[in-house]
């Protein structure tokens, strides 16, 4: 009898602890950081979603989860998507492998439920990002319908300096107004997207011959009830996601797109 009583007490304690954890999680925002597992391991040992998640873990009141293409449901089950406040997306080589049904569910969560969406670097051509932006594209804009998300150039031929363009924007909070990230993959204008409501950062590319070229670096939109943020820096061979300023921009971006709770 003594053993039975002790066993029941242990179960009660365990249930109580589980309830406490569940209760604690209820008051938090949840951010899911997704990637396709194609970043070189010598640069990002835990893939890019791991590096981004590490940057976000200092946010107070947030639960940070990583997901990837190789997992069941491509990392985003219905249950997880429904409980996600912000979805951060990095993709590059496997855009076509993302299920169209998942894309539709992501768009619905953003537009109708207010889930925030953050698109990073080469995810400018990710299915969810393009589909979300097409929701606010002008009717009859054939170029937008065919080429949404496209940049004018993609070349590893320059170094980059990031500059605050709208220093009062919340995404610029705690970030240096001007900072260098060194060599990068250049995404040159024009960027075929709907007109953004804000451009917190722009960048300046510096070429070996001394000439320079500017481009938009961070762009913001509202799509239905949700907010969308695109940040251009983040090529998989560059260690930009370890930079302190980039980490702060990621944290600010996640908080900016987050729905009120």
N, C-alpha and C positions, 0 to 999 in steps of 0.2 A: 504493500500500500504506500509506503514511504517513497519507493521509487516512482510509483505512478504519480503521486502528488508533485514530486520534484520535476518529473517530466512535463506535467501540465503547466507548472510554473515557468519552465524554460520556454515552452511554446508561447505562453502568454507574453513573456518578455520579448521574444522574437517578433511576434505580431505587433506589439507596441512599438518596437524599433522601426519596423517596416512602415507602420502608420506615420511615425515621426518623419521618416525620410520622404514619404509621399507628400506629407503636409508641407514640408520645407520646399519641395520642388514645385508645389502648386503656386507659390508666390513669386516664382522666378520666370524670367523670359527664357526661351530656349532658342539657341542658334545652332543650325546644322551646317557644317562646312563640308562641301562635297568636292571630290576631284576624281579624275579618271585613272590615276596610278601610272602616269607616263613620265613623271619628272625623274631626272637622273638621281640615283641613290647617293652618289658622291656629293651632290649639292643639297638634296632634301631627303635625308635618310628615312624620314617618316612621311614622305610625299609632301606636296604643297599644302594639302588640307591639314596635315599635322603641324606644319609651321604656322599657318594662319590660326589654327585652333590655339596654339601656344600663346600667340599674341592676344587672343581674345579672353584667355583664362583670367586675366587680371580685372575684367569687368565685374563690377559688383552686381549681384542679383541676377546673374546669368548662368544657365547651364549650357555647356559647350559640348557638342557631339560631332564626331567625324563620320563621314559616310563616303562610299566610293562605288564606282561602276561595277566592280566585280562581286559585290555583295548581292544576296537575294533581293529581289525587287529593285535592282540597280542602286541599292543603298537607301532608297526612299519608299518605305512602305506607306500604305494609306494612313495607318495609325500614326506613324512618325510625322508625316506631312501635316496631318490635321492638328498636331500638337506643336508645330514649329512656328515660332514668331518671325524668325529671319532665316532665309536660306542663302548661303554664300556658295558661289559656283565657280570652279576653275576647270576648264576643259581645253583641249588643244587638238589632239589627233583622232579622237574617237567621238566627235559630235554626232556622227550618223548613227552610232550604236544606241543612242539614248532613245528609249521608247516614246513614240508619239503620244500614247495614252498618259504617260507620266508628265509629258510637257503640258498637255491639256489640263491636268490636275493642278500643276504648279501655277499656270496662268489663272485658273479659277480661284486658287487660294490668294493670289495677289490682288486680282481685280475685285473679287466679291467679298473676301474675308479680311483683306488688309495685311496679309503677310508681306514682310519686307523681302526684297531680293537684291543681292549684291553680286555683280558680275565682275570677274577679275581677268585682266589681260586678254589672253586669247579666247576667253569665253565671250568676247564680242561677237563671235560667230556660233555660240552655243544655241541649240534649239530653244531652250526656255527663254533666254534673253531676247532673241529675235521675235519670238511669238508674243512676249509681253509687250514689246515696243510697237509691234504692228497693231496692237489694240488701240493705240493713240495716233497712228499714222493718218495723214490726211487722205481722204477718199480720192481715188484717181491718180495718186502719186505712183506711177509705174516703176520708177527707179527705186523707190522705197520698198515697194512690194517685192521686187526682184533681188535687191541687193542690201536690204537692211542689215546693219551690223558691219558692213565692209569698210575698211580703211583704204586710203589711196596708195599706201606703200607699206611693205613689211621687210625691213632690212636690218641686219646687225652691222651697222656701219658708223655708229656715232656713240658719244657719251651724252648723258642726260642730266639736266638740272630741273628740279621741280620748284615751281613758284606759286605762291598763293595769289589767286586772281580775285577772289572774294573773301578777304581775310576775316570778315565778320560772320561768315557762314559757320554753323556748328561743326561741320566736318573739318574745319581748319583749327579748331580749338586745341591748344597745346602743341601745335606743330610749328616748326621753324618756317618763317615766311619764304625762305629760299634755301634749298639744300641740294647737294650733288649726290648722285647714285652711281656715277661712273658709266662704264660700257653697258649698253642695253640693246634690245631689239627695237628699232624705230618703227612706230606706227605713224605714218604721215597722213595729214589731211588730204582729201576731205573724208570725214567720218559720216557715213550715211545712216543717220538716226533722226527721229523726230527732234524738233527744237527742244533742248533741255530747259528746265526752269531755273537751273543754276549750274555754274561751272566753277566750283570752289578752287580748283587748281588747273594750271596750264604747265606746259613744260617747254624747255628750250634744248634742242638737239645741237650738239657741237661736233662738226666734222673735222677730220684730220687736216684738211686744207684751210681750216679757220672759219669757214662760213657757218651760219646758224639757221635753224628753222624752228618755228614754234608750232605747237599742236595743243589741243585740249587734252587734259590729263584726267580730270575727274568730272563726271556729269551726273546730274540728278533729274529725275522725272517723278511725277505722280501718275499712277495708272489705276483708275477706279478708286478703290479704297486703300490701295497699297502704294508704297514708295519704292523706287528703284534707284540704285547707285552703281555706276560703272567706274572702275579705277584701272587705268591703262597699264601701269607698271606691273611687272611680274613675270618676265620670261623665265622659263624653267632652268636655264643655264646660269642665271644671275641670282645672287643671294639677296635680292632686294627685300624679301619678306622677313629678313633678320634685322633690317634697318629700324632704328628706334622711331624715326619719323613715319615710316610706312606703317609700322605697327599701330601708331597712334591714329593714323588716318583710317585704318581698318576698324579700330574700336569705335571711332567717331562715326564712321559710315554705318556700322551695324546699329548703333544707338539712334542714328538719324532715321533709318528706314523702319525701325521697330514700331509696331502698333502700340497705342496707349493701352495700358493694362491696369 
